[in-house]
């Protein structure tokens, strides 16, 4: 609801600038929503409520043609125009409009609305008016694009586990696998671990190190933030043994500390 109100304010501002720049007696417009059409939501200079809230379908009338084609359209005498359909002649005639221009508002190749300008006389719209209408549409396009980007940045992450949660689960699987006595089930668990190790899709810029299963187990525990003592408790090893596996893995990975070892293992595809 708030987004709709804010977009309406921006639409109202664009129409006000258009009227000031051109002197057109009537300007109006609407934004698209879930359907393929739009609804006239803002008017400036209208003397009747005939157009307010009018639902315009893609392909119907001048605005619908503009919406469907994604390009500006104009008629010099709306009631007698032959290249548009006439579903909306009633409201247009009630407002007394004759010469009308419609300009699309396009954001990311999608038509998000239409700006209209109109005269109550059957006169051609000049180039200056046309250019001003296009400029007003571009201003609105930029405002909507910025709003879209802000909304995307502030949007909550999609439901589902985060990558850190996946890594945590990987570490728990590595701790569990050696404790499984069933060889077939243990192999299946290790196979799942292997899939998780390459699941990030990150390009490997190091040759795959020949880490032993226990070295990988220790690195997975370290990656989760475990100390040597905690890793030892989880893996059923002595702290000195964990330290030995860690030193061996660091040497193979060319790392000088625990953090470098984890980073190098992930870059090489040995950890997720």
C-alpha positions in Angstrom: 0.0 0.0 0.0 2.8 2.4 0.9 4.6 1.7 -2.3 1.5 2.4 -4.3 1.0 5.8 -2.5 4.6 6.8 -3.1 4.5 5.8 -6.8 1.3 7.9 -7.1 3.1 10.9 -5.6 5.8 10.5 -8.2 3.2 10.1 -11.0 1.4 13.3 -9.8 4.7 15.2 -9.8 5.5 14.1 -13.4 2.1 15.2 -14.6 2.4 18.6 -12.9 5.8 19.1 -14.6 4.4 18.1 -17.9 1.5 20.6 -17.7 3.8 23.4 -16.6 6.2 22.7 -19.4 3.6 22.4 -22.2 0.6 24.4 -21.1 -1.6 21.5 -22.0 -5.1 22.0 -20.4 -5.4 18.4 -19.3 -2.8 15.8 -18.3 -3.5 12.4 -16.7 -1.9 9.0 -16.2 -1.8 5.7 -14.5 0.6 2.9 -13.5 0.3 -0.8 -14.3 -0.1 -3.3 -11.5 -0.7 -7.1 -11.5 -2.8 -7.1 -14.6 -1.8 -6.3 -18.2 -3.7 -3.0 -18.0 -3.5 0.2 -16.0 -5.9 2.4 -14.1 -6.0 6.2 -14.5 -5.0 7.3 -11.0 -4.0 11.0 -11.4 -5.5 13.9 -13.3 -4.5 17.5 -13.6 -6.8 20.0 -15.3 -9.8 17.7 -15.6 -13.3 19.3 -15.1 -15.2 16.0 -14.7 -14.5 12.8 -12.8 -15.2 10.8 -16.0 -11.6 9.5 -16.4 -10.7 9.0 -12.8 -10.2 5.3 -12.0 -10.8 4.3 -15.6 -9.3 0.8 -16.2 -7.4 0.7 -19.5 -6.7 -2.7 -21.1 -3.6 -3.3 -23.2 -4.5 -2.8 -26.9 -7.7 -0.8 -26.2 -8.0 2.9 -26.9 -5.0 5.2 -27.3 -3.5 4.4 -23.9 -4.0 0.7 -24.4 -2.2 0.9 -27.8 0.7 2.8 -26.2 0.8 0.2 -23.4 0.8 -2.7 -25.8 3.4 -1.3 -28.3 5.6 0.4 -25.7 6.0 3.6 -27.7 4.3 7.0 -27.9 1.0 7.3 -29.7 -1.2 10.3 -30.6 -4.5 11.2 -32.3 -5.5 14.6 -33.5 -9.3 13.9 -33.1 -10.0 11.1 -30.6 -13.7 10.4 -31.5 -12.9 10.0 -35.2 -9.5 8.3 -35.0 -9.4 5.1 -37.1 -6.2 3.5 -35.9 -7.4 3.0 -32.3 -10.4 1.1 -30.7 -13.1 3.2 -29.1 -14.1 1.5 -25.8 -13.4 4.7 -23.9 -15.2 7.2 -26.1 -17.7 7.9 -23.4 -15.3 9.1 -20.7 -13.1 10.9 -23.2 -16.1 12.8 -24.7 -17.5 13.6 -21.2 -14.2 15.4 -20.5 -14.3 17.0 -24.0 -10.9 15.8 -25.2 -10.0 15.8 -28.8 -6.3 15.8 -29.5 -4.5 13.3 -27.2 -0.9 12.0 -26.8 0.1 9.0 -24.8 3.7 8.2 -23.8 4.8 5.0 -22.1 6.8 4.8 -18.9 9.3 2.0 -19.4 11.5 0.5 -16.6 13.8 -2.4 -17.3 12.1 -3.0 -20.7 8.7 -3.3 -19.0 5.9 -0.7 -19.5 5.0 0.5 -16.0 2.6 3.2 -16.9 1.3 5.8 -19.4 1.3 9.6 -19.3 -1.4 11.4 -21.3 -1.6 15.0 -22.4 -4.7 16.4 -24.2 -6.3 19.4 -25.9 -10.0 20.1 -26.1 -9.5 21.1 -29.8 -8.7 18.9 -32.8 -5.2 20.3 -33.3 -2.0 18.4 -33.9 0.4 18.2 -31.0 3.6 20.0 -31.7 7.2 18.6 -31.4 7.8 20.7 -28.3 4.9 19.2 -26.5 5.9 15.7 -27.6 9.5 16.1 -26.4 8.2 17.5 -23.0 5.9 14.5 -22.6 8.8 12.1 -23.3 11.0 13.9 -20.9 8.4 13.7 -18.1 8.0 10.0 -18.8 11.8 9.6 -18.5 11.9 11.4 -15.2 9.2 9.1 -13.9 11.1 6.1 -15.2 14.2 7.1 -13.3 12.2 7.6 -10.1 10.5 4.2 -10.3 13.9 2.5 -11.2 15.5 4.0 -8.1 12.5 2.9 -6.0 12.8 -0.6 -7.3 16.5 -0.8 -6.5 16.0 0.5 -3.0 13.2 -2.1 -2.4 15.5 -4.9 -3.7 18.3 -3.8 -1.3 16.0 -3.6 1.7 14.0 -6.8 0.9 14.5 -9.7 3.3 16.4 -12.7 2.1 14.3 -15.4 0.5 13.2 -18.2 2.7 15.5 -21.2 3.1 18.8 -21.9 4.7 21.7 -19.4 4.4 25.0 -20.5 3.0 26.5 -20.4 6.5 23.8 -22.8 7.6 24.7 -25.1 4.7 28.4 -25.0 5.8 27.3 -25.7 9.4 25.3 -28.7 8.2 28.3 -29.9 6.2 30.6 -29.8 9.2 28.0 -31.8 11.2 27.9 -34.4 8.5 31.7 -34.7 8.5 31.6 -35.2 12.2 28.9 -37.8 12.0 30.3 -39.9 9.1 33.2 -41.5 10.9 30.8 -42.6 13.7 28.5 -44.5 11.3 29.3 -48.2 11.4 27.3 -49.1 8.3 29.9 -48.8 5.5 27.3 -48.2 2.8 25.6 -45.4 4.8 28.9 -43.9 5.7 29.8 -43.7 2.0 26.5 -42.1 1.2 27.1 -39.5 3.8 30.6 -38.7 2.5 29.1 -38.5 -1.0 26.7 -35.9 0.2 29.6 -34.0 1.7 31.4 -34.2 -1.6 28.4 -32.6 -3.3 28.3 -29.8 -0.8 32.0 -29.1 -1.2 31.4 -28.0 -4.8 27.9 -26.6 -4.3 29.0 -22.9 -4.0 30.0 -22.9 -7.7 33.0 -20.8 -6.8 35.8 -21.2 -9.4 38.8 -23.1 -8.0 42.1 -21.3 -8.6 44.2 -23.8 -6.7 44.9 -27.5 -7.6 42.9 -29.9 -5.4 45.0 -30.7 -2.3 45.4 -34.3 -1.4 43.7 -33.8 2.0 42.9 -36.9 4.0 39.4 -37.5 5.3 40.5 -36.6 8.8 42.2 -33.4 7.7 39.0 -32.4 5.9 37.0 -33.2 9.1 39.3 -31.0 11.1 39.1 -28.1 8.6 35.3 -28.4 8.5 35.2 -28.1 12.3 37.7 -25.2 12.3 35.6 -23.5 9.6 32.6 -23.6 11.9 34.6 -21.7 14.6 35.5 -24.6 16.7 38.7 -24.6 18.8 41.1 -27.5 18.7 39.6 -28.8 21.9 36.0 -28.5 20.6 36.9 -30.1 17.3 38.6 -33.0 19.2 35.4 -33.5 21.3 33.2 -33.5 18.2 35.4 -35.9 16.2 36.4 -38.2 19.1 40.1 -37.3 18.8 42.7 -35.9 21.2 43.4 -32.2 20.9 47.1 -33.0 20.0 45.8 -35.2 17.2 43.6 -32.4 15.9 46.5 -30.0 16.0 48.6 -32.5 14.0 45.9 -32.9 11.3 45.5 -29.1 11.1 49.3 -28.6 10.7 49.4 -31.2 7.9 46.4 -29.6 6.1 47.9 -26.1 6.4 51.2 -27.4 4.9 49.4 -29.0 2.0 47.3 -25.8 1.4 50.3 -23.4 1.7 48.5 -21.7 4.6 50.2 -20.0 7.6 47.2 -20.0 10.0 43.8 -21.5 10.5 41.9 -18.8 8.6 44.1 -19.0 5.6 43.7 -22.8 5.6 39.9 -22.6 5.6 40.0 -19.9 2.8 42.4 -22.0 0.7 40.4 -25.1 1.2 37.2 -23.4 0.0 39.0 -21.9 -3.0 40.3 -25.3 -3.9 36.8 -26.8 -3.6 37.7 -29.0 -0.6 35.2 -27.2 1.7 31.8 -25.6 0.8 
